[in-house]
Structure formats: structure tokens, C-alpha cells
């Protein structure tokens, strides 16, 4: 009778938890000898030849032509991880082993992971994220919107690594959702969304604090406000009265970010009472801020020269009125080009023969 031998080594097996693991043991010239499977670490006999010894319903044995022997472990659990032996009952016994590695996809531990957080601007922030799985998961951080993370030593980056993310002197740009992502090579990776809220009092920026306009024209003044929680925004006149929304005053607010507002106030058909100071005001529970914009009255200043007599006529128009120059009376008319020049500049020199009658639209 031939002496049996192993046809090839047992291959190690890696499966995710809950799946089926299959060990393969190839034996040449088995003859009347028998093959057994054992759990090495507990010295437990699982099968002998075609007979199931263990009481576990998850384990079974099959073979092909009495040569290839398969140990099946269904619904693999983490406690199944370890060494398994294929043994031939020769004298001395022959055996070889294979390792079952049971991998587990990541799972974030809520009790050890930061919840949504509200802080004051300038505070130091520590976000934590813990996960279980096998192999032990690696933790990465990124911002949901793809913005830079403020890392240590003033560095910026799109990704940070490790269970702890520290933000020193958190500011308004740090506000938003953060993603803690756990990955260990076993799909699927998992993530948790942590919202960081940074509260701060309103701040206001003004591009132009002094604007001039003409009687009858419209003028728009603007402020840029930042605040969180979101602020109440409004305009007041220099006497403290709140500017109302009506046919004279048109107000618009545009959100430029989660904490930014672009405020616009348009004053239509400007008249004498509309000139003066306007305050844009922002208030929230943390504080308030205001900025002042001054609107002043422009005048039409120009010089007209009579070329036939070299006479020069001066005019200072504070209103769109008629104009008396020299020997003629020039009322509002159709000279659009001159009107455009008057609007574009505070000084204009016009020259024409004395005999020419010219109308000017002011």
C-alpha cells in the first residue's frame, strides 16, 4: 500500500465576517487512511473522514474523489479566526495547517466620537472619532465642502489623519460640516458627519463710505455683514429712524455664505431730504455692529465760451433748471450728448459761435 502524502500546502483563507470560509486539503494516495480536520488552538476535532464530529451546524465536510477534502465554515464569526489542521492518520501522523483570518468592515463608535459642536470664535476645538473593525480602521478627516482644514503650525490641507482633529483658535472659516472616515480595506468604509458651529458677533465692511449723487437720480449704498448666528440687518437715517421699504427706498439682502450678508439700499429720485448719513446695522445674540455711509449732493459745474466775442459764461447748477447765458435763454431741450457729459463730469467747457442758438438738456 502506498504511503499517502499531501499534494499541495493548505492555503490561508481570509473572509469577511458573515461569509463562508472553505479550506482545501489535497491528499495523494490516501487509500484506506482517513482525513480529519481539527481546530488547532482548542485541539477540537471537527470532522473525521465524511463524519461530522463537532456539534456546530455551521461546519460541514465534502470531498472530491477521495483526494480533495473541503472544510466549510458558514456564517464566519470573529471567534472562528485561527489555525485549522488537516491530518492523515498515518503512523506517525501527517498534518498541515492553514490560517483563517476573519475581517470586519469599520463601524464608528458613537459614544467615543464627537457630536455636533458649538463654540465661540477664537476657541480651541478638539474633534474625536473612534471606530472598530478588523484590521483596526484608519481614521481620516476632511471637510464636506472640500475646504481646507486648518492643521497645526498654521498649515492647511484637504485631509488629516488620526482619531483626533485639533483646530487652534477656530474662526468663522472653520465653521461647517466635517467628515470622519474610517477605512481598513474591508468595504464599505463608513463616515460620520460632525457639524462645527462657530458663533461670533457681527462685523461690517463698507466699500464706499462717501457717495455723491444728483437731484432726481437714484443712488445705491452697500454693506457686507458677517455674523453667526445669523443677524438681523436693517438701515437707519442719521436721525435714528429705521428706513422703510417703499417706493422711495428699496432694500435687498443677499446671502454670500452661511454667515455673510450683502446689504443694499437704493434711494430713488433723490431730493434734498435724502442727503445725509445712513447706518447699516447688524445684530445677533452675540453682539452688534454698524457702519455709516454719507450721501452728499453733487452740482453741475461747467463753463460756456462764446467764440465770436471770446466771452465766457459760468454756471453752477444744483438742480436740473433752465440756464440763462449772455443774450439768450436756453431751456431744457434735446441735447442728450451734452447731458451725458454733464453727468459724467463736474467740469465742462463748451464753445460755439455767438449767432448759434443752442439748447441744452440739463
Buried (B, 14 or more C-beta within 10 A) or exposed (E): EEEBEBEEEBEEBEBBBEEEBBBBBBBEEBEEBBBBBBBBEEEEBBBBBEEBBBEEEBBBBEBEEEBBBBBBBBEBEEEBBBBBBBBBBBEEEBBBBBBBBBBBBBEBEEEEBBEEBEBEBEBEBEBBBBBBBBEEBBBBBBBEEEBEBBBEEEEEEEEBEEBEBBBBEBEBEBBBEBBBBBBBEBEEBBBBEBEBBBBBBBBBEBEEEEBBBBBEBEBEBBBBBBBBEBBEBBBBBEEEEEBEEEEBBBBEEEEEEEBBBBBBBBBBEBEEEBBEEBBBBBBBEBBBBBBBBBBEBBEBBBEBEBEEEEEEBEBEBEEBEEBEBEEEEBEBBEBEEBBEEBEEEEEBEBEEEEEEEBEBBB
